[in-house]
């Protein structure tokens, strides 16, 4: 039960990842086993993605973060 609560809280923090087409993307969550979680996603298309992060129900400074996905596998943060 506690583990599910942590995942739900994490989903509140990582509000969403929006693809270049404007649609939300799924975030993969992994339990690190130490009370923390890792959130990852693999871009399914080239272009600019937006990662919205909230803490305590409020956007963190500079959120949403923009990430550029390239066909070469390189990533650029702005």
NUSEMAR-832270 format. One record per atom (N, C-alpha, C): residue number from 1; atom name; x, y, z. Coordinates in Angstrom, 3 decimals, always signed. Layout:
<pos->NUM; site->CA; c1->X; c2->Y; c3->Z>
...
//
This chain:
<pos->1; site->N; c1->+0.818; c2->-1.190; c3->+0.000>
<pos->1; site->CA; c1->+0.000; c2->+0.000; c3->+0.000>
<pos->1; site->C; c1->+0.864; c2->+1.256; c3->+0.000>
<pos->2; site->N; c1->+1.912; c2->+1.299; c3->+0.814>
<pos->2; site->CA; c1->+2.783; c2->+2.475; c3->+0.858>
<pos->2; site->C; c1->+3.466; c2->+2.691; c3->-0.489>
<pos->3; site->N; c1->+3.902; c2->+1.619; c3->-1.133>
<pos->3; site->CA; c1->+4.565; c2->+1.738; c3->-2.422>
<pos->3; site->C; c1->+3.633; c2->+2.406; c3->-3.429>
<pos->4; site->N; c1->+2.371; c2->+2.027; c3->-3.470>
<pos->4; site->CA; c1->+1.409; c2->+2.626; c3->-4.384>
<pos->4; site->C; c1->+1.244; c2->+4.110; c3->-4.086>
<pos->5; site->N; c1->+1.240; c2->+4.459; c3->-2.816>
<pos->5; site->CA; c1->+1.129; c2->+5.858; c3->-2.446>
<pos->5; site->C; c1->+2.295; c2->+6.655; c3->-2.999>
<pos->6; site->N; c1->+3.517; c2->+6.107; c3->-2.887>
<pos->6; site->CA; c1->+4.699; c2->+6.800; c3->-3.403>
<pos->6; site->C; c1->+4.582; c2->+7.006; c3->-4.906>
<pos->7; site->N; c1->+4.124; c2->+6.016; c3->-5.641>
<pos->7; site->CA; c1->+3.987; c2->+6.140; c3->-7.086>
<pos->7; site->C; c1->+2.940; c2->+7.199; c3->-7.419>
<pos->8; site->N; c1->+1.848; c2->+7.214; c3->-6.691>
<pos->8; site->CA; c1->+0.826; c2->+8.232; c3->-6.932>
<pos->8; site->C; c1->+1.375; c2->+9.625; c3->-6.661>
<pos->9; site->N; c1->+2.165; c2->+9.774; c3->-5.610>
<pos->9; site->CA; c1->+2.768; c2->+11.074; c3->-5.310>
<pos->9; site->C; c1->+3.741; c2->+11.471; c3->-6.414>
<pos->10; site->N; c1->+4.504; c2->+10.518; c3->-6.938>
<pos->10; site->CA; c1->+5.436; c2->+10.817; c3->-8.015>
<pos->10; site->C; c1->+4.684; c2->+11.261; c3->-9.264>
<pos->11; site->N; c1->+3.571; c2->+10.612; c3->-9.550>
<pos->11; site->CA; c1->+2.783; c2->+11.003; c3->-10.716>
<pos->11; site->C; c1->+2.260; c2->+12.429; c3->-10.568>
<pos->12; site->N; c1->+2.051; c2->+12.882; c3->-9.333>
<pos->12; site->CA; c1->+1.636; c2->+14.261; c3->-9.110>
<pos->12; site->C; c1->+2.796; c2->+15.221; c3->-9.370>
<pos->13; site->N; c1->+4.018; c2->+14.771; c3->-9.123>
<pos->13; site->CA; c1->+5.201; c2->+15.610; c3->-9.323>
<pos->13; site->C; c1->+5.513; c2->+15.725; c3->-10.808>
<pos->14; site->N; c1->+5.629; c2->+14.587; c3->-11.503>
<pos->14; site->CA; c1->+5.861; c2->+14.600; c3->-12.939>
<pos->14; site->C; c1->+4.485; c2->+14.737; c3->-13.565>
<pos->15; site->N; c1->+4.071; c2->+15.954; c3->-13.774>
<pos->15; site->CA; c1->+2.712; c2->+16.204; c3->-14.227>
<pos->15; site->C; c1->+2.452; c2->+15.572; c3->-15.582>
<pos->16; site->N; c1->+3.312; c2->+15.832; c3->-16.555>
<pos->16; site->CA; c1->+3.149; c2->+15.191; c3->-17.847>
<pos->16; site->C; c1->+4.355; c2->+15.448; c3->-18.739>
<pos->17; site->N; c1->+4.484; c2->+14.623; c3->-19.732>
<pos->17; site->CA; c1->+5.436; c2->+14.846; c3->-20.815>
<pos->17; site->C; c1->+4.593; c2->+14.971; c3->-22.073>
<pos->18; site->N; c1->+4.748; c2->+16.094; c3->-22.749>
<pos->18; site->CA; c1->+3.968; c2->+16.374; c3->-23.947>
<pos->18; site->C; c1->+4.884; c2->+16.269; c3->-25.160>
<pos->19; site->N; c1->+4.454; c2->+15.489; c3->-26.148>
<pos->19; site->CA; c1->+5.240; c2->+15.304; c3->-27.358>
<pos->19; site->C; c1->+5.125; c2->+16.462; c3->-28.321>
<pos->20; site->N; c1->+5.919; c2->+16.428; c3->-29.396>
<pos->20; site->CA; c1->+5.895; c2->+17.490; c3->-30.400>
<pos->20; site->C; c1->+4.514; c2->+17.673; c3->-31.038>
<pos->21; site->N; c1->+3.711; c2->+16.636; c3->-31.014>
<pos->21; site->CA; c1->+2.366; c2->+16.705; c3->-31.607>
<pos->21; site->C; c1->+1.326; c2->+17.236; c3->-30.620>
<pos->22; site->N; c1->+1.759; c2->+17.556; c3->-29.395>
<pos->22; site->CA; c1->+0.847; c2->+18.104; c3->-28.398>
<pos->22; site->C; c1->+0.157; c2->+17.080; c3->-27.523>
<pos->23; site->N; c1->+0.382; c2->+15.797; c3->-27.800>
<pos->23; site->CA; c1->-0.260; c2->+14.742; c3->-27.014>
<pos->23; site->C; c1->+0.646; c2->+14.282; c3->-25.877>
<pos->24; site->N; c1->+0.054; c2->+13.885; c3->-24.729>
<pos->24; site->CA; c1->+0.852; c2->+13.416; c3->-23.593>
<pos->24; site->C; c1->+1.520; c2->+12.076; c3->-23.889>
<pos->25; site->N; c1->+2.638; c2->+11.841; c3->-23.240>
<pos->25; site->CA; c1->+3.382; c2->+10.588; c3->-23.363>
<pos->25; site->C; c1->+3.378; c2->+9.863; c3->-22.023>
<pos->26; site->N; c1->+3.516; c2->+8.543; c3->-22.080>
<pos->26; site->CA; c1->+3.574; c2->+7.740; c3->-20.856>
<pos->26; site->C; c1->+4.967; c2->+7.824; c3->-20.248>
<pos->27; site->N; c1->+4.985; c2->+7.875; c3->-18.930>
<pos->27; site->CA; c1->+6.233; c2->+7.926; c3->-18.170>
<pos->27; site->C; c1->+6.424; c2->+6.575; c3->-17.508>
<pos->28; site->N; c1->+7.612; c2->+5.996; c3->-17.639>
<pos->28; site->CA; c1->+7.922; c2->+4.727; c3->-16.989>
<pos->28; site->C; c1->+8.495; c2->+5.035; c3->-15.612>
<pos->29; site->N; c1->+7.924; c2->+4.390; c3->-14.586>
<pos->29; site->CA; c1->+8.381; c2->+4.598; c3->-13.218>
<pos->29; site->C; c1->+9.102; c2->+3.363; c3->-12.709>
<pos->30; site->N; c1->+10.212; c2->+3.582; c3->-12.012>
<pos->30; site->CA; c1->+10.981; c2->+2.486; c3->-11.419>
<pos->30; site->C; c1->+11.271; c2->+2.813; c3->-9.961>
<pos->31; site->N; c1->+11.044; c2->+1.841; c3->-9.098>
<pos->31; site->CA; c1->+11.334; c2->+1.979; c3->-7.674>
<pos->31; site->C; c1->+12.820; c2->+1.724; c3->-7.467>
<pos->32; site->N; c1->+13.542; c2->+2.705; c3->-6.932>
<pos->32; site->CA; c1->+14.975; c2->+2.552; c3->-6.685>
<pos->32; site->C; c1->+15.264; c2->+1.727; c3->-5.437>
<pos->33; site->N; c1->+14.228; c2->+1.384; c3->-4.668>
<pos->33; site->CA; c1->+14.409; c2->+0.557; c3->-3.482>
<pos->33; site->C; c1->+14.912; c2->+1.318; c3->-2.273>
<pos->34; site->N; c1->+15.070; c2->+2.634; c3->-2.404>
<pos->34; site->CA; c1->+15.580; c2->+3.426; c3->-1.282>
<pos->34; site->C; c1->+14.631; c2->+4.571; c3->-0.921>
<pos->35; site->N; c1->+13.363; c2->+4.419; c3->-1.312>
<pos->35; site->CA; c1->+12.383; c2->+5.461; c3->-1.035>
<pos->35; site->C; c1->+12.275; c2->+6.503; c3->-2.144>
<pos->36; site->N; c1->+13.081; c2->+6.325; c3->-3.193>
<pos->36; site->CA; c1->+13.004; c2->+7.233; c3->-4.337>
<pos->36; site->C; c1->+12.588; c2->+6.457; c3->-5.576>
<pos->37; site->N; c1->+12.172; c2->+7.196; c3->-6.597>
<pos->37; site->CA; c1->+11.750; c2->+6.593; c3->-7.844>
<pos->37; site->C; c1->+12.441; c2->+7.287; c3->-9.002>
<pos->38; site->N; c1->+12.585; c2->+6.568; c3->-10.094>
<pos->38; site->CA; c1->+13.158; c2->+7.128; c3->-11.314>
<pos->38; site->C; c1->+12.070; c2->+7.154; c3->-12.373>
<pos->39; site->N; c1->+11.886; c2->+8.301; c3->-12.992>
<pos->39; site->CA; c1->+10.910; c2->+8.447; c3->-14.065>
<pos->39; site->C; c1->+11.664; c2->+8.588; c3->-15.378>
<pos->40; site->N; c1->+11.321; c2->+7.764; c3->-16.368>
<pos->40; site->CA; c1->+11.984; c2->+7.833; c3->-17.670>
<pos->40; site->C; c1->+10.957; c2->+7.750; c3->-18.786>
<pos->41; site->N; c1->+11.362; c2->+8.222; c3->-19.928>
<pos->41; site->CA; c1->+10.558; c2->+8.059; c3->-21.134>
<pos->41; site->C; c1->+11.504; c2->+8.005; c3->-22.323>
<pos->42; site->N; c1->+11.058; c2->+7.376; c3->-23.368>
<pos->42; site->CA; c1->+11.835; c2->+7.285; c3->-24.603>
<pos->42; site->C; c1->+11.050; c2->+8.028; c3->-25.675>
<pos->43; site->N; c1->+11.628; c2->+9.088; c3->-26.235>
<pos->43; site->CA; c1->+10.915; c2->+9.819; c3->-27.282>
<pos->43; site->C; c1->+10.555; c2->+8.900; c3->-28.440>
<pos->44; site->N; c1->+9.327; c2->+9.051; c3->-28.930>
<pos->44; site->CA; c1->+8.883; c2->+8.231; c3->-30.049>
<pos->44; site->C; c1->+8.923; c2->+8.996; c3->-31.366>
<pos->45; site->N; c1->+9.443; c2->+10.219; c3->-31.303>
<pos->45; site->CA; c1->+9.534; c2->+11.043; c3->-32.500>
<pos->45; site->C; c1->+10.572; c2->+12.130; c3->-32.259>
<pos->46; site->N; c1->+11.120; c2->+12.660; c3->-33.328>
<pos->46; site->CA; c1->+12.031; c2->+13.792; c3->-33.209>
<pos->46; site->C; c1->+11.209; c2->+15.046; c3->-32.943>
<pos->47; site->N; c1->+11.794; c2->+15.976; c3->-32.237>
<pos->47; site->CA; c1->+11.107; c2->+17.240; c3->-31.990>
<pos->47; site->C; c1->+11.245; c2->+17.683; c3->-30.551>
<pos->48; site->N; c1->+10.499; c2->+18.737; c3->-30.222>
<pos->48; site->CA; c1->+10.573; c2->+19.336; c3->-28.890>
<pos->48; site->C; c1->+9.491; c2->+18.758; c3->-27.980>
<pos->49; site->N; c1->+9.930; c2->+18.267; c3->-26.831>
<pos->49; site->CA; c1->+9.038; c2->+17.716; c3->-25.806>
<pos->49; site->C; c1->+8.994; c2->+18.694; c3->-24.640>
<pos->50; site->N; c1->+7.866; c2->+18.704; c3->-23.942>
<pos->50; site->CA; c1->+7.714; c2->+19.530; c3->-22.746>
<pos->50; site->C; c1->+7.511; c2->+18.616; c3->-21.550>
<pos->51; site->N; c1->+8.310; c2->+18.831; c3->-20.506>
<pos->51; site->CA; c1->+8.206; c2->+18.059; c3->-19.271>
<pos->51; site->C; c1->+7.748; c2->+19.010; c3->-18.174>
<pos->52; site->N; c1->+6.537; c2->+18.792; c3->-17.697>
<pos->52; site->CA; c1->+5.969; c2->+19.637; c3->-16.661>
<pos->52; site->C; c1->+6.198; c2->+18.982; c3->-15.306>
<pos->53; site->N; c1->+6.791; c2->+19.735; c3->-14.375>
<pos->53; site->CA; c1->+7.102; c2->+19.207; c3->-13.048>
<pos->53; site->C; c1->+6.451; c2->+20.099; c3->-12.000>
<pos->54; site->N; c1->+5.713; c2->+19.467; c3->-11.088>
<pos->54; site->CA; c1->+5.074; c2->+20.193; c3->-9.995>
<pos->54; site->C; c1->+5.572; c2->+19.645; c3->-8.664>
<pos->55; site->N; c1->+5.603; c2->+20.518; c3->-7.662>
<pos->55; site->CA; c1->+5.921; c2->+20.105; c3->-6.298>
<pos->55; site->C; c1->+4.956; c2->+20.843; c3->-5.384>
<pos->56; site->N; c1->+4.262; c2->+20.119; c3->-4.551>
<pos->56; site->CA; c1->+3.273; c2->+20.733; c3->-3.674>
<pos->56; site->C; c1->+2.124; c2->+21.354; c3->-4.449>
<pos->57; site->N; c1->+1.839; c2->+20.798; c3->-5.632>
<pos->57; site->CA; c1->+0.742; c2->+21.292; c3->-6.442>
<pos->57; site->C; c1->+1.070; c2->+22.517; c3->-7.273>
<pos->58; site->N; c1->+2.319; c2->+22.996; c3->-7.204>
<pos->58; site->CA; c1->+2.723; c2->+24.182; c3->-7.958>
<pos->58; site->C; c1->+3.855; c2->+23.836; c3->-8.912>
<pos->59; site->N; c1->+3.847; c2->+24.486; c3->-10.067>
<pos->59; site->CA; c1->+4.931; c2->+24.286; c3->-11.034>
<pos->59; site->C; c1->+6.253; c2->+24.711; c3->-10.397>
<pos->60; site->N; c1->+7.302; c2->+23.903; c3->-10.577>
<pos->60; site->CA; c1->+8.624; c2->+24.305; c3->-10.113>
<pos->60; site->C; c1->+9.138; c2->+25.394; c3->-11.052>
<pos->61; site->N; c1->+10.091; c2->+26.213; c3->-10.603>
<pos->61; site->CA; c1->+10.605; c2->+27.269; c3->-11.473>
<pos->61; site->C; c1->+11.093; c2->+26.719; c3->-12.815>
<pos->62; site->N; c1->+10.770; c2->+27.420; c3->-13.861>
<pos->62; site->CA; c1->+11.178; c2->+27.121; c3->-15.243>
<pos->62; site->C; c1->+10.444; c2->+25.925; c3->-15.856>
<pos->63; site->N; c1->+9.479; c2->+25.360; c3->-15.161>
<pos->63; site->CA; c1->+8.672; c2->+24.272; c3->-15.720>
<pos->63; site->C; c1->+7.551; c2->+24.885; c3->-16.538>
<pos->64; site->N; c1->+7.198; c2->+24.330; c3->-17.670>
<pos->64; site->CA; c1->+7.689; c2->+23.055; c3->-18.214>
<pos->64; site->C; c1->+9.072; c2->+23.197; c3->-18.850>
<pos->65; site->N; c1->+9.852; c2->+22.142; c3->-18.700>
<pos->65; site->CA; c1->+11.181; c2->+22.081; c3->-19.289>
<pos->65; site->C; c1->+11.053; c2->+21.589; c3->-20.725>
<pos->66; site->N; c1->+11.853; c2->+22.126; c3->-21.600>
<pos->66; site->CA; c1->+11.794; c2->+21.707; c3->-22.991>
<pos->66; site->C; c1->+13.010; c2->+20.853; c3->-23.318>
<pos->67; site->N; c1->+12.756; c2->+19.732; c3->-23.967>
<pos->67; site->CA; c1->+13.803; c2->+18.777; c3->-24.342>
<pos->67; site->C; c1->+13.675; c2->+18.530; c3->-25.840>
<pos->68; site->N; c1->+14.775; c2->+18.654; c3->-26.539>
<pos->68; site->CA; c1->+14.784; c2->+18.416; c3->-27.983>
<pos->68; site->C; c1->+15.298; c2->+17.001; c3->-28.251>
<pos->69; site->N; c1->+14.512; c2->+16.193; c3->-28.949>
<pos->69; site->CA; c1->+14.912; c2->+14.831; c3->-29.310>
<pos->69; site->C; c1->+15.373; c2->+14.820; c3->-30.770>
<pos->70; site->N; c1->+16.545; c2->+14.237; c3->-30.998>
<pos->70; site->CA; c1->+17.132; c2->+14.142; c3->-32.327>
<pos->70; site->C; c1->+17.209; c2->+12.691; c3->-32.763>
<pos->71; site->N; c1->+17.243; c2->+12.455; c3->-34.035>
<pos->71; site->CA; c1->+17.347; c2->+11.087; c3->-34.574>
<pos->71; site->C; c1->+18.665; c2->+10.436; c3->-34.205>
<pos->72; site->N; c1->+19.693; c2->+11.200; c3->-33.925>
<pos->72; site->CA; c1->+21.008; c2->+10.651; c3->-33.599>
<pos->72; site->C; c1->+21.084; c2->+10.098; c3->-32.191>
<pos->73; site->N; c1->+20.061; c2->+10.352; c3->-31.385>
<pos->73; site->CA; c1->+20.076; c2->+9.908; c3->-29.993>
<pos->73; site->C; c1->+20.594; c2->+10.996; c3->-29.069>
<pos->74; site->N; c1->+21.008; c2->+12.144; c3->-29.622>
<pos->74; site->CA; c1->+21.469; c2->+13.253; c3->-28.804>
<pos->74; site->C; c1->+20.281; c2->+13.980; c3->-28.202>
<pos->75; site->N; c1->+20.517; c2->+14.622; c3->-27.057>
<pos->75; site->CA; c1->+19.472; c2->+15.384; c3->-26.395>
<pos->75; site->C; c1->+20.013; c2->+16.752; c3->-26.063>
<pos->76; site->N; c1->+19.196; c2->+17.775; c3->-26.217>
<pos->76; site->CA; c1->+19.572; c2->+19.139; c3->-25.892>
<pos->76; site->C; c1->+18.530; c2->+19.720; c3->-24.961>
<pos->77; site->N; c1->+18.961; c2->+20.263; c3->-23.827>
<pos->77; site->CA; c1->+18.037; c2->+20.895; c3->-22.875>
<pos->77; site->C; c1->+18.085; c2->+22.402; c3->-23.063>
<pos->78; site->N; c1->+16.935; c2->+23.047; c3->-22.986>
<pos->78; site->CA; c1->+16.889; c2->+24.509; c3->-23.078>
<pos->78; site->C; c1->+16.202; c2->+25.074; c3->-21.872>
//
